[in-house]
Amino acid sequence: MENPAENLVGVAQSASQGAITARQLDVRPIMRQGEVLETVPGVIITQHSGEGKANQYFLRGFNLDHGSDFAMTVAGTPVNMPTHAHSQGYSDINFLIPELVAGVQYSKGPYFADQGDFATAGASNINYATTLDRPIAHLEKGTYGFGRALFAASPKLGPGHVLAAFESSANSGPWTVPDSYLKLNGVLRYSQGNAVNGFSLTAMGYHGKWNASEAVPLRAVDAGLIDRFGSIDSTDGGHTYRYSLGVDWQRGSPLSLTKVTAYGLAYDLGLISNFTFFLDDPVHGDQKEQSDHRFVSGVKVAHRRLTKWAGRSVQNTAGAQIRNDDISNVALYATEKRVRVETLSEASVLVTSAGVYAQNEIEWTRWLRTNAGLRGDVSRYHVNALETFNSGTTSAGLVSPKGGATIGPWKGTEVYVNAGTGFHSNDARGTTITRDVDGNPVDRVTPLVRAKGAEVGVRTVAIPHLQSTVSLWTLRLASELVYNGDAGATEPGPASERHGVEWANYYSPRRWLVLDGDISWSRAYFAGAAAANRYVPEAVGTVVSAGASVDTFHRTFGSLRLRYFGPRTLVDDGSVQSKATKLVNLEGGYQMKKNVRAVFEVFNLFDDAVSDIDYYFASRLPGEPPGGVNDIHSHPAVPRTLRLGLILSF
C-alpha cells in the first residue's frame, strides 16, 4: 500500500485500506503530531491531560484509549507498548516530525496476515522520507507560549544520503497551570538504493517533560471553584524519553522481494496524575505516579514472490516477526505533590511475542482476485512482582485465518468482501495476578483476546478526479478485558460487538485543488448484556471530517477543515452522554520567494467552547461526602489559537 489515495483501484484488498501522501499532509493544519492520523477516515485524536502524554484515539466504535486496538509503526519501529504502566498498547507519537513524513498507509479490520497484536480496529504505518528536495528551516511562533524550530537536510554521502533533522518546541497552552511542555527531538538516517534494492539505518531520539491539567468535574466549574482551563491538582505532569535505532534492508527482482527490519528501542515514562482528587485519600489526595522503563528489540522478515499457476498470476508472501519487551520497572506509586509516599505495585516483566504468517493472492480472471492468509502468534510473559503472590510465568497462542475477494474493476469500480480474525494482548501482570493492591482476590485475564471481523465495500473512480469508498463492517471482541493501570487491578468485561458504515471521498478537480469529505457511523454494545446496560462507555459514534485544500495557486496555499466528534454514551445504561464537539481549523500561506514561504494556522477558528474529551465517574472535592460525587469530567478543546511560521529552503 504505497500508492497515493487516488490510485488504489486494482491495488487495494479492501475498501477501508488506503494511503495518505506527503502532499496531502503539507497543506493540512496540524496542532498536535498525533493529528497526522486524523487523515485516516474515521479517526479522532484528543487529549485529556498534558500535551506530552500520548493522545486518546477513537475509531470504529472504539475509545482506543491510548492505542489498545490500533497498531502503529513509525519508520518501521513499533509504537504500541504492551504491559504499559498507564494503559495496554500505549502509543505516544509525540516524537513524530510531520515535515519528514513521506506517507501514511492504513488499513482497518483484522483482515491482513502481516498484522498481529493490537491490529483489530485497524493499523497504520507512517513512513519517513529518505531524502528532502532541499534543506529546510521551519520557525514557528504562536499564542499561549508556543514556539517551534525545525532544521532538516539530506546531503549526499558516498553512494547514499544522510537525512538529519532536529526539532525543539515549547508550549504552555491556555491552562491556569501552564503545560510548560518542552520537547527535544531528532532523526538521523542513512540510506542507499530504493524501495526494491537498498537499505536504511535510522536513529531517532525524543525527550519531553510537561505539566498537566487533567479533566475537571463540571460541578467545580459551575460552582466557580475553577474555570474550564483550571485544575484541581496543580502538580500533575510527566516526563518521557524514547531513543531508537532501526535498520531496513530489501533485495528484489521483477518477481520477488525480501525485506528485513530490525530495531532496538529504549523508553522511559514517569506520569503523575490525579483523576479522583480526594476520593481514596482525603488527607494526601489521590495523586499517583505511573512509571515505565523498558528496552524493546525485534526483527521482522518478509518474502514475497510472483509466479504463475494454471496461467493465473499468483503472489505468495511469507513472514516472521519477533519482539521482546524487557521491562525493568513497571510500577504504580501513591504520590503527593510529585513526591512518592507509598509503593502500590511494582514489577519487572519480560514479554516475548512471535508470529509467522503466509498469504496467497490469486488473480483468477480480469475481474476477480482473492487473498487468503493464515497467521500464528505465541506470547510468553514472565512477571516478577514486588508482591510475590502476583509473580509467575504464562504463555498463550492463537491461529488467525483471514481472507477476502475483490470483484472488478468495471468502469473504475471494485467490490470487496473481507473477513478475518485477529487479537489484542492483555497486560502481562493481569495473567499472573492473584490479588489487587488492596489485597482483594481477583481473577486472572486471558493473555490474548480474540477479535472477529468482516466487511463489504465499494471503491470507485468512475467519476473523473474522484475516489469514493463505502464500507459496511462488523467486529466482535471476545472480551473487553483491560488492565487498569490507575488502580493496579484487572477488570474483566463481557464480549462486545461493533457495527458501522464509512463513506470517504477524495476529489481533485484541479491540480491545485482538493475537496475531501468523510463520514463514519458506528455503534458498540456489550454482547449478551441486559438491555439496560448494553452500551460500551465512551464508544465513538459519528465522525465527520471535511475540507478544501489549495496547493500553490498563484503562490498561495491553504486548507479549511471541519472536524465533528459526535456525542458519546458515557455509562453503560446510556443515561449520560457527552456533547458533540465541532471544530473548524484554517491554514494559509504565501510563497514569498522561491525558497521562502510564510504560513499561518488558526485552530478552533470560531472559538467554540467545547470539550476535547468527556468522562463520567466519581471524584471527591474537599468537603464532599466520603463516597464522592458522580459527575462528567471534561477536558476542554483549546480556544482560538494562532500560529505563524516561516519556512526557509536552501
Buried (B, 14 or more C-beta within 10 A) or exposed (E): BEBBBBEBBBBBBBBBBBBBBBBBBBBBBBBBBBBBBBBBBBBBBBBBBBBBBBBBBBBBBBBBBBBBBBBBBBBBBBBBBBBBBBBBBBBBBBBBBBBBBBBBBBBBBBBBBBBBBBBBBBBBBBBBBBBBEEBBBBBBBBBBBBBBBBBBBBEEEEEBBBBBBBBBBBBBBBBEBBBBBBBBBBBBBBBBBEEEEBBBBBBBBBBBBBBBBBBBBBBBBEEEBBEBBBBBBBBBBBBBBBBBBBBBBBBBEEEBBBBBBBBBBBBBBBBBBBBBBBBBBBEBBBBBBBBBBBBBBBBBBBBBBBEEEEEEEBBBBBBEBBBBBBBEBBBBBBBBEEEBEEEBBBBBBBBBBBBBBBBBBBBEEEEEBBBBBBBBBBBBBBBBBEBEEBBBEBEBEBEBEBBBBBBBBEEBBBBBBBBBBBBBBBBBBBBBBBEBBEEEEBEBBBBBBBBBBBBBBBBBBEEEBBBBBBBBBBBBBBBBBBBBBBBBBBEBBBBBBBBBBBBBBBBBEEEBBBBBBBBBBBBBBBBEBEEEEBBBBBBBBBBBBBBBBBBBEEEEBBBBBBBBBBBBBBBBEBEBBBBBBBBBBBBBBBBEEEEEBEBBBBBBBEEBEBBBBBBBBBBBBEEBEEEBEEBBBBBBBBBEBBBBBBBBBE
